[in-house]
Amino acid sequence: MRGTGVAIKVIANNRKAYHDYTILKSVEAGLVLTGTEIKSIRDGKVNLREAFARDDKGEIWLLNAHIAPFSGGNRWNHDPLRPRKLLLHKDQIRDLASNVAQKGLTLVPLKLYLKDGRAKVELALARGKRLYDKRDVIAKEDAEREMRRAMKERQR
């Protein structure tokens, strides 16, 4: 995002989400964190591979996101897999919760990043892919790669 004056540093990407799900819509959400968690995030010690989000009594919670304990932390260091509350507007929460109630839809984090020093997560409304869908995508990517290779050879 050039020229906007907003500094964005991507900390973690969830590439598995793009492989396992069809992304329908995404939103940006803030995270409620402790002091040692934000220090670990700034160190880049985050894993979103098995993470997902769930609606609980009008709040969205990020579950299974692994933020490693801070190496300089003390005995009050955080639990790496603790549930973390996501900060969204009420209408966004209502919209996401109603969509998740539909069959086959889920909330998955796509990436975690720092935006002007604050931790944000890009949360996606997604539908799980079937095995044959994944095979189709892989076959298309292979065919495109072969075409590019052939075009490159032809130009020589």
N, C-alpha and C positions, 0 to 999 in steps of 0.2 A: 504494500500500500504506500506508494510514493507520494510525497507532497501533502499527506494528510497530517503529519506531525505526530502520528501514533506509532510508538515503537512496539513491534511484535516479535517475540522470540519463541519459536516453537520448541517445546521441551520433549514431547512424546507424541508419536503418531500411532494410530491403531490400524496398521495395514491389513490385519486379519479381518477387520470389520468390512472392508471393501470387498474382500474375497467371499465372506460368508453371508453378506446381506446386500439387498438392493436398497440404496439410500433414497428415501422419498423426500425428506425435508430436514434441514438442520437449523439449530438455534445456538446462540452463544449464552453460556450461563457462568455465573461467578461461583466460587467455591468457599465454603466456610472451613477455614484451616486453623491449626494451632501454629505456634511460632517455629517449632522444629520441623513441621511439615513444609512450610514455605521455604525454609533453608534447604531441605532435601530437594525440593522442586527446582530451586535455583541451581543446585548442583547437578540436576538432570537425572536424578535417581528415581524415575517413575516408570511403571509398566501398566499399560491399559489393555493388554491382550485379552484377559478374561473379564474385563469390567463391563458393567451394564448399569442402567438406572431404573428405578422403580418408584411409582407413586405410592405414598403412604399418608393417608389422612390430609390430603391437600398440599403435601410437600413432595418434592422430587429428591431422592437420595441416590448418590453414586455408590455402588457396591462393588467389591472385589478389585478396586483400583489399588495397586500396590505402590505405596510411597515409602521407600526405604527409611529406616530410622536414621536420624542425623548423627553423623560420626562424632560430632562435638557435643552431642546431647548428654543430658544427665539422667538421673533415675526417673524423671518425669517425661522421658521421650515418648513419642506417640506409638500406637499400635499400627503396623504397616497396612493392614487390611480393614481398618475401621470404616464404617459407613460415613460418608461425608455429604452434608446437605448442600444442594445446589440452589443458587439464588436466581430466581426467575420471577417475572411479573405474574400476577394471579391469572390473567387471561391466557398467558402462555402455558401455565400449569394446567389449567382447565382444558385447553385445546389438546395438549400432549396426552393428558390422562384419558380423554374421550377417544383419541385415536388409538391408544394402546389397548383400550377395551375391545377394539375390533380384533377379529381373528388373525393371528399370525404377525402382528406388529409388535415391535419392541423398541426400547430406547438404548442406543449404544453410543459411547463416547468415541469420537473420531480423532480428536487431538487435544492435547493440553498445552497451553502456551501462556506466556506472560505478556500482558498488554498494559503498557505504562506501569510496569511493576506489580500488577495485580494478576493473580492466577485465574485463568478462564479455561473453560472446557467447551469444545464444540460438540454438542449433543445432537444425535441424528435419530429421526424416526425411521425405522428400517423394517423391511420384510425379509425373513430368512430365505436364502436360496436353496433350492433342491439340488441334489447331486448332479442331475443332468443339466441344470442351469450353469453350474460351475464348469462342467465339461464343455458346454457351448462357448462360454467366455474364453476358456483356455484355447479352444480350437480356433476361434476368431483371431485371438492375439497371435497365435502361431502363423496363421495364414497371412496376416498383415505383415509380420516380421519377414516371412519368406518373400512377399511381394516387394518390400523395401529392399531386401537383399538382391533380388533379381533386377530391380530397376537400377541399383547401384552398379551391378556388374555390367548391365547393358550400356550405361553411360561411359564406361571406360573404353 
